């Protein structure tokens, strides 16, 4: 239906010059449409007073013609949908043909007159060559579309080039470009060619540099891949050797256990054999007695009975078979030591600046902390050297007092001496304790340069570390004490739902056993509202109530005791523990809820 509708318009789509369907139609200012080639031939040789072939409208200057794209698409649909590509190919072929003479429109042009703005064959060029009237006309090789070489404003040929505006201008345009850099077209062309050649040389050099850079990059990539591959092979070799050593150690430990198992099993089998023989002996005597009881001859019966009564059999005795517990424990402990050594070797030490995100009653001040190495479960285990141990590690606090005092004085007398000392006398053993961020539970907030602790309602998103508490709201002191005498004080600023104590670095960090005082590796005093208790190894002992808000802790490592004081006008004893410490000790703190705030007192400058 669309095609039949277009057929009705076929007359409207016909060029009035060639009487054929439009080919590359263009529109003149009066509104009429013609084929571009037909209109060009109609205006050939005309320099002024251009007229429309249909309505005879006159134009002083040659109009700027624009292709009518809408008309082109309509013609294409009428012709069966021929694509724009075919039309462009036809136009290209037409433009590639020779420039025709504007006079005869048949012979190819021999020269183009820039003055007449027309092209002529050899025959029609003869007046320009013979007549003096055309002597000043400028001739050049045949050119196509001379109108594009004219200034549309003044209808004069372009003779100059304005480099500032980047356009060609005629001689009359010079007045509007007085301040610009103007040059003749030939010179501008030469300069542009030189600039483009220079630019081409620069691009060629840049291209070569880029190619060299790409080659270098590929070479570096190959070298990096080769280096990484070699390092991976070396690392795999090292880990294979580590695994082989651990497996060899495992085989040795299991062999010791297996030998002990075989020894105990052999001993049990030997005793079992002896008991079997004893059982057979008892059964044989029982059979003889039963046989004797069937004898009817009195004399023979008495003779046998007398002999049987004299036969004595001792009761079965089962000797104790004991396992070498010390050897089993030693083997097990060596496995634990090896595990701790490996764990400490592969656990990187960290330093981190912490900015607290919640406010406490006294304000929050971010601070810095270092990660102290978690104390091994066995005191003989040493931490394997690592690449990050070049940094200054957390060291045990220096010992104060005389280390040999405990050996010179009995522990009981020494304990009584310290119980009688005043606070001023105890301050000579003062230690400034700070809190270790890397052990704090995710809801424990540290502030005031890691001397104040409280509980947040929301988790703080701390890094997951093996030494961090995960179940109880607890934190350890940064300093550890293994020798000497040390004293520190803790202030309870708000309610009394907290615990203050000491622990080994090997104390559990996960599960119910990680609670302060609920294991054999920690000692503490706990406030639960008005109730005060001492806790060690999950054993509770209720203590007399005290209203003190500041607690003093005295630790004597060599003598093996820790004393908790109520600090006030009088230094009153709360509780004391006496034991033999086998590992380095850390100050430890437990908080019950968000209302609890503990502050470490700084006792010396």
Buried (B, 14 or more C-beta within 10 A) or exposed (E): EEEEEBEEEEEEBBBBBBEEBBBBBBBBEBEBBBBBBBBBBBBBBEEEEBBBBBEEEEBEBBBEBEEBEEBBEBBBBBEEEEEEEEBEEEBEEEEEEEBBBBBEEEBEBBBBBBEBBBBBBEEBBEEBEEEEEBEEBEBEEBBBEBBEBBBEEEBBBBBBBBEEEEBBBBEEBBEEBEEBEBBEBEEBEEEEEEEEEEEEEEEEEEEEEEEEEEEEEEEEEEEEEEEEEEEEEEEEEEEEEEEEEEEEEEEEBEEBBEEBEEEBEEEEEEBEEBEEEBEEEEEEBEEBBEEBEEBEEEEEBEEBBEEBEEEEEEEEEEEEEEEBEEEBEEBEBBBEBBBBBEBBEEBEBBEEEBEBEBEBEEEBBBBEBBBBBBBBBBBEBEBEEBEEEEEEEBEBBEBBBEEEBBEEBEBEEBBEEBEEBEBEEBBEBBBBBBBBBBBBBBBBBBBBBBBBBBBBEEEBEBEEBEBBBEBBBBBBBBBBBBBBBBBBBBBBBBEBBBBBBBBBBBBBBEEEBBBBBBBEBBBBBBBEEEEBBBBBEEEEEEBEEBEBBBBBBBBBBBBBBBBBBBBBEEBEEBBBBEEEBEBBBBBBBBBBEBEBBBBBBBBEE
